[in-house]
Each structure stands twice: as structure tokens, then as C-alpha cells.
Amino acid sequence: MYNQIHVPEWAHSGPEDLEYRTYKMLSHCSKVRKSLQEGRLWDALKECDSVLDFMYHYDAERLLESDRLSAKLTSISWENIELVYSTGEEMANQNILDDLVEEGIRLFEDLHSEIREYWRVLEKEITISQSGNRPYFICDGFVLINTPNNKVHVYSFNNPGKDYNITWKNFNLEYIDTYEYEQEKILKFISEIKDQEKDKIIYRAHVQNTVKLDEGLINVISSLIFMQLRKDYSF
């Protein structure tokens, strides 16, 4: 039914009790929020999106099932209505999850808004530009990230145009090395790359305030690079 969609533990495990399941769902939401507060932005975003994917999918399936049931009830005799369900257990279990999903969508959408606000704060710290001659076609490339502590962090990426299933979420920057920032050396580094392989894309990312390239910041930069590639090369 869920086709690679992860089902949260509170949706299928434990007693069929609304109060218990609600408590487990609230605990899950609090755990994701704690990840965000501790700076694990990427973990929080992935987990929140995973829960929302499940709940949106379930909610859509529920509406479709309701439509199918309505059509089915119009074609049966009310004297034989008990034949539609062998017991009331399935209906009871379904009703608990229905109530959980309605509340869960509200909770996790609010949490998702918090995550996106934190994401936008980091985005405002970052500017992206392309260095050297711009290749005509999309290809592999490098990202040079300048941080306020006078460091340059070098990352590489593979040509995203080769993967029809790629999104900003699975586009990755691979760490290469970190250097002290010296303008002449950086320009020389870019020139050497272009001399060796002119069909390489090179982006510069300048970070205003944050020094540590933790999972939050590097994933924000990765998403911005992906969007810039989309804009520059329309793949």
C-alpha cells in the first residue's frame, strides 16, 4: 500500500489505544524538534518529510477508500451489511489511525514550517557565483566554499544531468580538502582545473557568518548549487 513510504512506529506498533498512540506520535514530533534545536537540520528535515509523506499518502488512500465504500454500499442490501466487514476490529483500528493522521498532519506541518524558517536563515548567509569560463553543457564540477574564518573548503559533484531521478535531496557534494584562503592561490587553483579539464563547472559559495560546515549548512549549500545548476543548464 505504501510503496517505499516509511510508516512511523506509532502508526502500526503498540496497543490499539488512541491516547497511547497520540503520546507516541507527540514524542516522535518532540524528538525531531530536538534534532533541529541541536543543529541537526538535515536529520530533522528528512524525518519530518518522511512522516508527512506517510500521512499525506494515508490521507489520500483514506479518501479513495471512502469513495469506494460509498459506491459499494449503494450496491448491497442493508440486510446484509454485516457481510462487508467480518468484525468491527478493522474499523476500530482504522478509526484510531484516521484520528492520529488528522492531528499528525497539523503537528508535523507546523514543525516543517519551523525547519524551513531555519533553512531560510542559512540561505540568506550564502551567495553563489560561477568562476572561470562557463561550460556550454552541464558536466561534473567543483564548489569552493569560503567561510568567515579565512578557509576555503573544496567539494566536487557529479553531473546531475545523467540521473533522471535526481532531486535536490539526493544531490551530493563530496568533500575534497580545506585550505587557508589566499586569493592568488584560489585563482591559480581554478585556472589549473580549467587548464586540465575545461569542461568543468566551478562555483564559489561565500558564507557570511557561519564557520562550521555541519550537516545543516552543507546541505543548504548543496541545494542552492543544485538549483543554480537547474537555472544555468535547464537539465
Backbone hydrogen bonds in HBPLUS format (Angstrom, degrees):
<---DONOR---> <-ACCEPTOR-->    atom                        ^
c    i                          cat <-CA-CA->   ^        H-A-AA   ^      H-
h    n   atom  resd res      DA  || num        DHA   H-A  angle D-A-AA Bond
n    s   type  num  typ     dist DA aas  dist angle  dist       angle   num
A0005-ILE N   A0002-TYR O   3.03 MM   3  5.14 137.4  2.22 105.0 117.9     1
A0011-ALA N   A0008-PRO O   3.04 MM   3  5.50 151.4  2.12 111.0 119.8     2
A0012-HIS N   A0009-GLU O   3.13 MM   3  5.67 158.8  2.17 115.0 121.0     3
A0013-SER N   A0009-GLU O   2.84 MM   4  5.50 146.5  1.95 168.4 174.4     4
A0017-ASP N   A0015-PRO O   2.80 MM   2  5.34 135.6  1.99 104.0  90.1     5
A0021-ARG N   A0017-ASP O   2.95 MM   4  6.16 173.2  1.96 162.3 164.3     6
A0022-THR N   A0018-LEU O   2.87 MM   4  5.93 154.1  1.94 146.8 154.4     7
A0023-TYR N   A0019-GLU O   3.02 MM   4  6.20 157.2  2.07 144.5 150.3     8
A0024-LYS N   A0020-TYR O   3.03 MM   4  6.38 157.9  2.08 151.7 157.3     9
A0025-MET N   A0021-ARG O   2.94 MM   4  6.16 153.1  2.01 146.0 153.5    10
A0026-LEU N   A0022-THR O   2.89 MM   4  6.13 161.0  1.92 154.2 158.9    11
A0027-SER N   A0023-TYR O   2.96 MM   4  6.17 150.9  2.05 144.9 153.2    12
A0028-HIS N   A0024-LYS O   3.00 MM   4  6.22 150.1  2.09 141.3 149.0    13
A0029-CYS N   A0025-MET O   2.99 MM   4  6.31 158.7  2.04 149.7 155.0    14
A0030-SER N   A0026-LEU O   2.94 MM   4  6.18 157.1  2.00 146.3 152.5    15
A0031-LYS N   A0027-SER O   2.94 MM   4  6.14 149.1  2.04 144.5 152.8    16
A0032-VAL N   A0028-HIS O   3.07 MM   4  6.39 155.9  2.13 151.1 156.5    17
A0033-ARG N   A0029-CYS O   3.00 MM   4  6.27 160.1  2.04 149.0 154.8    18
A0034-LYS N   A0030-SER O   2.92 MM   4  6.13 149.1  2.02 143.5 151.8    19
A0035-SER N   A0031-LYS O   3.12 MM   4  6.42 149.6  2.22 141.9 149.4    20
A0036-LEU N   A0032-VAL O   3.15 MM   4  6.54 152.8  2.23 147.1 153.9    21
A0037-GLN N   A0033-ARG O   2.95 MM   4  6.28 160.3  1.99 150.6 155.7    22
A0038-GLU N   A0034-LYS O   2.92 MM   4  6.10 139.2  2.09 145.6 156.2    23
A0040-ARG N   A0035-SER O   2.79 MM   5  5.10 145.5  1.91 166.4 155.3    24
A0039-GLY N   A0036-LEU O   3.01 MM   3  5.22 159.9  2.05 110.6 114.6    25
A0044-ALA N   A0040-ARG O   3.01 MM   4  6.25 163.0  2.04 155.0 160.2    26
A0045-LEU N   A0041-LEU O   2.89 MM   4  6.13 159.5  1.94 152.5 158.2    27
A0046-LYS N   A0042-TRP O   2.97 MM   4  6.13 170.1  1.98 153.2 155.7    28
A0047-GLU N   A0043-ASP O   3.02 MM   4  6.14 166.1  2.04 150.5 154.6    29
A0048-CYS N   A0044-ALA O   2.94 MM   4  5.99 163.0  1.97 148.2 153.6    30
A0049-ASP N   A0045-LEU O   2.90 MM   4  5.99 165.0  1.92 152.1 156.6    31
A0050-SER N   A0046-LYS O   2.93 MM   4  6.05 152.2  2.01 142.9 151.0    32
A0051-VAL N   A0047-GLU O   3.05 MM   4  6.33 159.6  2.09 150.7 154.6    33
A0052-LEU N   A0048-CYS O   3.00 MM   4  6.24 165.7  2.02 152.3 156.5    34
A0053-ASP N   A0049-ASP O   2.81 MM   4  5.96 155.8  1.86 149.2 156.2    35
A0054-PHE N   A0050-SER O   3.14 MM   4  6.41 160.2  2.18 145.5 149.8    36
A0055-MET N   A0051-VAL O   2.98 MM   4  6.27 166.7  1.99 153.8 157.2    37
A0056-TYR N   A0052-LEU O   2.80 MM   4  5.89 166.3  1.81 156.7 160.1    38
A0057-HIS N   A0053-ASP O   2.99 MM   4  6.02 158.3  2.04 143.3 150.0    39
A0058-TYR N   A0054-PHE O   2.78 MM   4  6.00 162.6  1.81 153.4 158.9    40
A0059-ASP N   A0055-MET O   2.85 MM   4  5.92 160.8  1.89 144.5 150.3    41
A0060-ALA N   A0056-TYR O   2.96 MM   4  6.16 156.0  2.02 145.4 151.5    42
A0061-GLU N   A0057-HIS O   2.93 MM   4  6.18 160.9  1.97 150.9 156.4    43
A0062-ARG N   A0058-TYR O   2.79 MM   4  6.00 149.6  1.88 149.2 158.3    44
A0063-LEU N   A0059-ASP O   3.08 MM   4  6.36 153.2  2.16 144.6 150.3    45
A0064-LEU N   A0060-ALA O   3.03 MM   4  6.33 158.9  2.08 149.1 155.0    46
A0065-GLU N   A0061-GLU O   2.82 MM   4  6.00 158.1  1.86 148.4 154.9    47
A0066-SER N   A0062-ARG O   2.89 MM   4  6.09 148.8  1.99 142.2 150.9    48
A0067-ASP N   A0063-LEU O   3.04 MM   4  6.32 151.5  2.12 143.5 150.4    49
A0068-ARG N   A0064-LEU O   2.90 MM   4  6.23 157.4  1.95 149.1 155.7    50
A0069-LEU N   A0065-GLU O   2.82 MM   4  6.01 156.4  1.88 148.3 154.8    51
A0070-SER N   A0066-SER O   2.95 MM   4  6.13 155.5  2.01 144.1 150.6    52
A0071-ALA N   A0067-ASP O   3.07 MM   4  6.33 157.5  2.13 146.9 152.4    53
A0072-LYS N   A0068-ARG O   2.92 MM   4  6.15 148.2  2.02 142.4 152.1    54
A0073-LEU N   A0069-LEU O   2.82 MM   4  6.07 156.9  1.88 154.7 159.8    55
A0074-THR N   A0070-SER O   3.32 MM   4  6.52 141.4  2.48 139.9 148.3    56
A0075-SER N   A0072-LYS O   3.04 MM   3  5.41 152.2  2.12 107.2 116.0    57
A0080-ASN N   A0077-SER O   2.93 MM   3  5.45 151.0  2.02 113.0 121.5    58
A0081-ILE N   A0078-TRP O   3.38 MM   3  5.01 163.1  2.41 103.9 102.5    59
A0083-LEU N   A0080-ASN O   2.94 MM   3  5.66 158.0  1.99 121.3 127.9    60
A0084-VAL N   A0081-ILE O   3.12 MM   3  5.68 157.8  2.17 114.7 120.8    61
A0092-ALA N   A0088-GLY O   3.05 MM   4  6.28 156.0  2.11 151.0 157.8    62
A0093-ASN N   A0089-GLU O   2.96 MM   4  6.21 167.7  1.98 160.3 162.3    63
A0094-GLN N   A0090-GLU O   2.95 MM   4  6.07 160.2  1.99 147.4 153.5    64
A0095-ASN N   A0091-MET O   2.92 MM   4  6.07 153.9  1.99 145.9 152.8    65
A0096-ILE N   A0092-ALA O   3.16 MM   4  6.44 150.8  2.24 148.0 154.6    66
A0097-LEU N   A0093-ASN O   3.23 MM   4  6.56 164.5  2.25 150.8 153.9    67
A0098-ASP N   A0094-GLN O   2.85 MM   4  6.08 150.6  1.94 148.0 157.5    68
A0099-ASP N   A0095-ASN O   3.05 MM   4  6.28 159.8  2.10 146.6 150.2    69
A0100-LEU N   A0096-ILE O   2.99 MM   4  6.27 155.0  2.06 147.4 155.0    70
A0101-VAL N   A0097-LEU O   2.89 MM   4  6.01 163.6  1.92 153.2 156.5    71
A0102-GLU N   A0098-ASP O   3.22 MM   4  6.43 161.9  2.25 149.4 153.5    72
A0103-GLU N   A0099-ASP O   3.33 MM   4  6.53 165.9  2.35 146.6 149.7    73
A0104-GLY N   A0100-LEU O   2.66 MM   4  5.73 155.5  1.72 151.0 160.0    74
A0105-ILE N   A0101-VAL O   2.87 MM   4  5.88 160.1  1.90 150.8 153.1    75
A0107-LEU N   A0103-GLU O   3.03 MM   4  6.34 163.4  2.06 152.3 156.8    76
A0108-PHE N   A0104-GLY O   2.87 MM   4  5.96 177.6  1.87 159.9 160.8    77
A0109-GLU N   A0105-ILE O   2.93 MM   4  5.80 143.9  2.06 139.8 149.2    78
A0110-ASP N   A0106-ARG O   3.11 MM   4  6.25 155.7  2.18 143.6 149.6    79
A0111-LEU N   A0107-LEU O   3.04 MM   4  6.35 155.5  2.10 143.6 150.8    80
A0112-HIS N   A0108-PHE O   2.83 MM   4  5.90 150.6  1.92 135.3 143.8    81
A0113-SER N   A0109-GLU O   3.01 MM   4  6.26 146.9  2.12 142.6 150.6    82
A0114-GLU N   A0110-ASP O   3.19 MM   4  6.58 148.1  2.30 143.0 151.0    83
A0114-GLU N   A0111-LEU O   3.08 MM   3  5.08 118.3  2.48  95.2 110.2    84
A0115-ILE N   A0111-LEU O   2.99 MM   4  6.35 157.2  2.05 151.9 158.1    85
A0116-ARG N   A0112-HIS O   2.89 MM   4  6.12 162.6  1.92 151.2 155.7    86
A0117-GLU N   A0113-SER O   3.01 MM   4  6.15 146.9  2.12 141.0 149.6    87
A0118-TYR N   A0114-GLU O   3.10 MM   4  6.39 158.3  2.15 148.7 153.6    88
A0119-TRP N   A0115-ILE O   2.90 MM   4  6.17 153.0  1.97 147.5 156.1    89
A0120-ARG N   A0116-ARG O   2.86 MM   4  6.10 154.3  1.93 145.6 151.6    90
A0121-VAL N   A0117-GLU O   3.06 MM   4  6.36 148.3  2.17 144.3 152.4    91
A0122-LEU N   A0118-TYR O   3.27 MM   4  6.63 156.0  2.33 146.2 151.2    92
A0123-GLU N   A0119-TRP O   2.95 MM   4  6.27 154.9  2.01 148.6 156.6    93
A0124-LYS N   A0120-ARG O   3.09 MM   4  6.31 148.6  2.19 146.4 152.5    94
A0125-GLU N   A0122-LEU O   2.97 MM   3  5.30 147.4  2.08 108.1 118.1    95
A0126-ILE N   A0123-GLU O   3.11 MM   3  5.44 163.2  2.14 112.6 118.0    96
A0208-GLN N   A0125-GLU O   2.90 MM  83  5.06 149.8  1.99 136.9 146.9    97
A0127-THR N   A0206-HIS O   3.08 MM  79  5.30 149.0  2.18 138.1 147.7    98
A0206-HIS N   A0127-THR O   2.96 MM  79  5.30 160.6  2.00 151.0 156.9    99
A0129-SER N   A0204-ARG O   2.94 MM  75  5.21 151.6  2.02 149.2 156.3   100
A0204-ARG N   A0129-SER O   2.63 MM  75  5.21 166.6  1.65 158.4 162.9   101
A0131-SER N   A0202-ILE O   2.80 MM  71  5.44 166.8  1.81 148.6 153.0   102
A0201-ILE N   A0140-ASP O   3.10 MM  61  6.37 170.1  2.11 144.2 146.1   103
A0141-GLY N   A0157-PHE O   3.05 MM  16  5.43 163.2  2.08 151.9 151.7   104
A0157-PHE N   A0141-GLY O   2.92 MM  16  5.43 151.7  2.01 144.6 143.0   105
A0142-PHE N   A0201-ILE O   2.74 MM  59  6.25 150.7  1.82 159.6 169.0   106
A0203-TYR N   A0142-PHE O   2.97 MM  61  6.36 163.7  2.00 152.0 155.8   107
A0143-VAL N   A0155-TYR O   2.80 MM  12  5.08 158.7  1.85 137.8 140.2   108
A0155-TYR N   A0143-VAL O   2.89 MM  12  5.08 158.6  1.94 151.5 157.9   109
A0144-LEU N   A0203-TYR O   2.88 MM  59  6.31 163.6  1.91 160.9 164.3   110
A0205-ALA N   A0144-LEU O   2.85 MM  61  6.08 165.8  1.87 149.9 150.9   111
A0145-ILE N   A0153-HIS O   2.86 MM   8  4.98 173.4  1.86 145.9 148.0   112
A0153-HIS N   A0145-ILE O   2.87 MM   8  4.98 162.9  1.90 139.5 143.5   113
A0146-ASN N   A0205-ALA O   2.76 MM  59  6.13 156.4  1.81 163.2 171.3   114
A0207-VAL N   A0146-ASN O   2.89 MM  61  6.01 168.2  1.91 167.0 170.4   115
A0147-THR N   A0151-LYS O   3.13 MM   4  5.57 161.2  2.16 148.6 153.2   116
A0150-ASN N   A0147-THR O   3.14 MM   3  6.00 131.3  2.39 132.3 133.9   117
A0181-TYR N   A0150-ASN O   2.80 MM  31  5.14 165.0  1.82 138.5 134.8   118
A0152-VAL N   A0179-TYR O   2.78 MM  27  5.18 155.4  1.84 152.3 156.5   119
A0179-TYR N   A0152-VAL O   2.83 MM  27  5.18 159.9  1.87 147.6 154.1   120
A0154-VAL N   A0177-ASP O   2.77 MM  23  5.35 172.7  1.77 169.1 171.2   121
A0176-ILE N   A0154-VAL O   2.80 MM  22  5.45 154.1  1.87 163.8 156.3   122
A0177-ASP N   A0154-VAL O   3.39 MM  23  5.35 151.9  2.48 128.1 135.5   123
A0156-SER N   A0174-GLU O   2.86 MM  18  5.13 149.8  1.95 135.9 145.3   124
A0174-GLU N   A0156-SER O   2.80 MM  18  5.13 167.8  1.82 154.1 156.3   125
A0162-LYS N   A0159-ASN O   3.36 MM   3  6.03 170.3  2.37 115.5 118.4   126
A0163-ASP N   A0160-PRO O   3.24 MM   3  5.65 163.9  2.26 112.1 116.9   127
A0166-ILE N   A0163-ASP O   3.26 MM   3  5.49 168.7  2.28 110.7 113.5   128
A0170-ASN N   A0167-THR O   3.24 MM   3  5.62 136.9  2.44 105.7 115.2   129
A0185-LYS N   A0182-GLU O   3.05 MM   3  5.40 114.9  2.49 107.5 122.8   130
A0186-ILE N   A0182-GLU O   2.96 MM   4  6.18 157.5  2.01 161.2 168.6   131
A0187-LEU N   A0183-GLN O   3.01 MM   4  6.23 164.0  2.04 153.3 157.1   132
A0188-LYS N   A0184-GLU O   2.95 MM   4  6.14 151.2  2.03 142.6 151.0   133
A0189-PHE N   A0185-LYS O   2.85 MM   4  6.02 152.3  1.93 143.1 150.7   134
A0190-ILE N   A0186-ILE O   2.97 MM   4  6.28 158.2  2.02 151.3 156.1   135
A0191-SER N   A0187-LEU O   2.97 MM   4  6.18 158.2  2.02 144.1 150.3   136
A0192-GLU N   A0188-LYS O   2.90 MM   4  6.12 155.0  1.96 150.0 156.5   137
A0193-ILE N   A0189-PHE O   3.11 MM   4  6.38 155.0  2.18 145.5 151.8   138
A0194-LYS N   A0190-ILE O   3.04 MM   4  6.31 163.2  2.07 151.2 155.5   139
A0195-ASP N   A0191-SER O   2.82 MM   4  6.01 147.8  1.92 146.8 156.3   140
A0196-GLN N   A0192-GLU O   3.01 MM   4  6.12 157.5  2.06 146.2 151.3   141
A0197-GLU N   A0193-ILE O   2.85 MM   4  5.93 169.8  1.86 156.0 159.5   142
A0218-ILE N   A0214-ASP O   3.05 MM   4  6.12 171.8  2.06 169.8 170.8   143
A0220-VAL N   A0216-GLY O   3.07 MM   4  6.33 145.0  2.20 145.9 156.1   144
A0220-VAL N   A0217-LEU O   3.13 MM   3  5.07 121.3  2.50  94.1 108.9   145
A0221-ILE N   A0217-LEU O   2.91 MM   4  6.20 163.5  1.93 156.8 160.9   146
A0222-SER N   A0218-ILE O   2.88 MM   4  6.03 156.5  1.93 139.5 146.7   147
A0223-SER N   A0219-ASN O   3.01 MM   4  6.13 155.5  2.07 138.3 144.0   148
A0224-LEU N   A0220-VAL O   3.00 MM   4  6.28 154.9  2.07 147.9 155.0   149
A0225-ILE N   A0221-ILE O   2.87 MM   4  6.14 156.3  1.92 155.9 162.5   150
A0226-PHE N   A0222-SER O   2.98 MM   4  6.21 159.2  2.02 147.3 153.0   151
A0227-MET N   A0223-SER O   2.95 MM   4  6.20 160.2  1.99 148.3 153.2   152
A0228-GLN N   A0224-LEU O   2.88 MM   4  6.06 149.0  1.98 142.6 151.7   153
A0229-LEU N   A0225-ILE O   2.85 MM   4  6.12 153.6  1.92 150.5 157.6   154
A0230-ARG N   A0226-PHE O   2.97 MM   4  6.27 154.2  2.04 146.5 153.7   155
A0231-LYS N   A0227-MET O   2.96 MM   4  6.21 152.9  2.03 141.8 149.0   156
A0232-ASP N   A0228-GLN O   2.79 MM   4  5.99 158.7  1.83 152.0 157.7   157
A0233-TYR N   A0229-LEU O   2.86 MM   4  5.72 155.3  1.92 149.3 154.7   158
A0234-SER N   A0230-ARG O   2.83 MM   4  4.85 137.0  2.01 127.2 133.5   159
